[in-house]
Amino acid sequence: MGYNDGGTRSVGELRAILYRVCLYVIVPVITLLPACGFHGSHPPVYPCPALAEIGPTLVYPIPNATGVPTTASDLIFTSRPAGSDITTSLVPTSGVAGATTLELGAFAIAPSPIPSPAASYAPSTTLFAVAYPALESKTTYSIQYGTSDTGPCPLVPTSSGSFTTSYRITNVRGA
């Protein structure tokens, strides 16, 4: 294809270019949109795990418990979170000003016996534990899961529940 004497393209050449653009660019893009999860006005669909598959069920402390001791202990769950790069944190949601979020370690098989009181679970269930350090008194903690993954399935922080620690009384005579 060359230029005509006037330095512009002819109508036939422009139609040929437009045809090629449609054939080689627009048609493949439109064809691939459903495969990428785009379905018109619906949000994209990704092959990501549901939030319920990520957060395990809390056994100890019982979800929404109050008066949980402030001493170091274990969170006890009926399963582990799905995924390999999931982090577990205790996030203070109310209570002592300046209480910090506690990043917890890895899941392990729960010790026996588990602390009490505990939520009920099937006797054949393998329980898992995550250790936590001493906690602030009079503070509500939410158990949060997250990930550093920024791929097609970034985890929206989700929770297995929360609990509130007890009032710590010190230097009381005769107690």
C-alpha positions as CSV (number, residue, x, y, z in Angstrom):
1,M,0.0,0.0,0.0
2,G,1.4,3.3,-1.0
3,Y,0.3,6.9,-0.8
4,N,-1.5,8.4,-3.7
5,D,-0.3,11.6,-5.4
6,G,-2.1,13.8,-2.9
7,G,-0.3,12.4,0.2
8,T,-3.4,10.9,1.6
9,R,-4.8,7.4,1.6
10,S,-7.6,6.4,-0.7
11,V,-11.0,5.4,0.6
12,G,-10.2,1.8,-0.4
13,E,-7.0,1.8,1.6
14,L,-8.7,3.2,4.7
15,R,-11.5,0.6,4.5
16,A,-8.8,-2.1,4.2
17,I,-7.0,-0.8,7.3
18,L,-10.3,-0.5,9.3
19,Y,-11.1,-4.1,8.2
20,R,-7.8,-5.4,9.5
21,V,-8.1,-3.5,12.8
22,C,-11.5,-5.1,13.4
23,L,-10.3,-8.5,12.3
24,Y,-7.1,-8.6,14.2
25,V,-7.7,-6.4,17.3
26,I,-11.4,-5.8,18.1
27,V,-12.8,-9.3,17.4
28,P,-10.2,-11.1,19.5
29,V,-10.7,-8.6,22.4
30,I,-14.4,-9.1,22.4
31,T,-14.0,-12.9,22.1
32,L,-11.7,-12.9,25.2
33,L,-13.8,-10.7,27.5
34,P,-16.0,-13.6,28.8
35,A,-12.9,-15.7,29.5
36,C,-11.5,-12.8,31.6
37,G,-14.5,-12.7,33.7
38,F,-16.2,-9.7,32.1
39,H,-19.9,-10.3,31.6
40,G,-21.4,-7.0,30.7
41,S,-22.4,-5.1,33.9
42,H,-21.5,-7.9,36.3
43,P,-18.2,-7.7,38.2
44,P,-15.4,-9.9,37.1
45,V,-15.4,-13.5,38.3
46,Y,-12.1,-14.9,39.5
47,P,-11.3,-18.4,40.6
48,C,-10.8,-17.3,44.2
49,P,-11.7,-19.2,47.3
50,A,-14.8,-18.0,49.2
51,L,-14.1,-16.1,52.4
52,A,-15.8,-19.0,54.3
53,E,-13.0,-21.3,53.1
54,I,-10.3,-19.1,54.5
55,G,-11.4,-18.3,58.1
56,P,-11.5,-21.4,60.3
57,T,-14.1,-21.8,63.1
58,L,-12.9,-20.6,66.5
59,V,-13.3,-23.1,69.5
60,Y,-11.3,-21.2,72.2
61,P,-11.9,-18.6,73.3
62,I,-15.6,-19.0,72.5
63,P,-16.5,-16.4,69.9
64,N,-17.7,-13.2,71.6
65,A,-16.5,-14.4,75.0
66,T,-15.9,-11.9,77.8
67,G,-13.5,-12.3,80.7
68,V,-10.8,-14.2,78.7
69,P,-7.6,-14.3,80.7
70,T,-4.8,-11.9,79.6
71,T,-2.1,-14.5,80.0
72,A,-0.4,-16.0,76.9
73,S,-2.3,-19.0,75.5
74,D,-3.5,-20.5,72.2
75,L,-6.4,-19.7,69.9
76,I,-8.0,-23.1,69.1
77,F,-9.7,-23.7,65.7
78,T,-11.5,-26.6,64.0
79,S,-9.4,-26.2,60.8
80,R,-6.5,-24.2,59.3
81,P,-7.1,-21.3,56.8
82,A,-7.0,-22.2,53.2
83,G,-4.0,-21.0,51.3
84,S,-0.3,-20.9,52.1
85,D,0.4,-17.2,52.6
86,I,-2.5,-16.4,55.0
87,T,-1.5,-14.3,58.1
88,T,-3.4,-14.4,61.4
89,S,-3.6,-11.3,63.6
90,L,-5.3,-10.2,66.8
91,V,-6.6,-6.7,66.1
92,P,-7.8,-4.6,69.1
93,T,-11.2,-3.1,68.2
94,S,-11.9,-1.5,71.6
95,G,-10.4,-1.1,75.0
96,V,-6.9,0.1,76.0
97,A,-5.7,3.1,74.0
98,G,-2.5,2.3,72.1
99,A,-3.1,-1.5,72.1
100,T,-1.3,-2.8,69.0
101,T,-2.2,-5.4,66.4
102,L,-0.5,-8.7,67.2
103,E,0.8,-10.7,64.2
104,L,0.6,-14.4,65.2
105,G,2.7,-17.4,64.2
106,A,1.9,-20.6,62.3
107,F,-0.9,-23.1,62.9
108,A,0.0,-26.3,64.7
109,I,-1.9,-29.3,66.1
110,A,-3.7,-28.1,69.3
111,P,-2.4,-29.3,72.7
112,S,-4.5,-31.6,74.8
113,P,-6.5,-30.7,76.8
114,I,-7.6,-27.5,75.2
115,P,-8.4,-24.5,77.4
116,S,-11.9,-24.1,78.7
117,P,-14.6,-23.1,78.4
118,A,-14.5,-24.0,74.7
119,A,-17.2,-24.1,72.0
120,S,-18.5,-27.5,71.0
121,Y,-17.0,-29.4,68.1
122,A,-17.3,-32.9,66.7
123,P,-15.2,-35.4,68.8
124,S,-13.3,-36.6,65.7
125,T,-12.2,-33.1,64.7
126,T,-8.5,-32.4,64.5
127,L,-8.0,-29.1,66.3
128,F,-5.4,-26.5,65.4
129,A,-3.8,-23.9,67.6
130,V,-2.1,-20.5,67.1
131,A,-0.1,-19.2,70.1
132,Y,-0.6,-15.6,71.3
133,P,1.3,-13.5,73.8
134,A,0.0,-11.8,76.9
135,L,-2.9,-9.5,76.0
136,E,-4.1,-6.1,77.2
137,S,-6.8,-6.2,79.9
138,K,-10.3,-4.9,79.1
139,T,-9.7,-5.1,75.4
140,T,-11.7,-6.6,72.6
141,Y,-9.7,-8.5,70.0
142,S,-10.9,-9.5,66.5
143,I,-9.2,-12.5,64.9
144,Q,-8.3,-11.4,61.4
145,Y,-6.9,-13.2,58.4
146,G,-5.1,-11.5,55.5
147,T,-2.6,-12.0,52.8
148,S,0.1,-10.0,51.0
149,D,-1.0,-11.5,47.7
150,T,-1.9,-8.8,45.2
151,G,-2.7,-11.2,42.3
152,P,-6.2,-11.9,41.0
153,C,-7.3,-13.2,44.4
154,P,-6.2,-10.6,47.1
155,L,-7.9,-11.6,50.3
156,V,-10.3,-9.2,51.8
157,P,-9.5,-9.3,55.6
158,T,-12.0,-11.6,57.2
159,S,-12.5,-12.8,60.8
160,S,-13.2,-15.9,62.9
161,G,-14.8,-13.7,65.6
162,S,-13.7,-11.7,68.6
163,F,-13.4,-11.9,72.3
164,T,-12.8,-9.5,75.2
165,T,-10.1,-9.9,77.9
166,S,-10.7,-9.8,81.6
167,Y,-10.0,-6.9,84.0
168,R,-6.5,-7.5,85.4
169,I,-6.5,-6.7,89.1
170,T,-3.0,-6.3,90.7
171,N,-1.7,-5.3,94.1
172,V,-4.9,-6.2,95.9
173,R,-4.3,-7.4,99.5
174,G,-6.2,-10.4,100.8
175,A,-7.3,-11.5,97.3
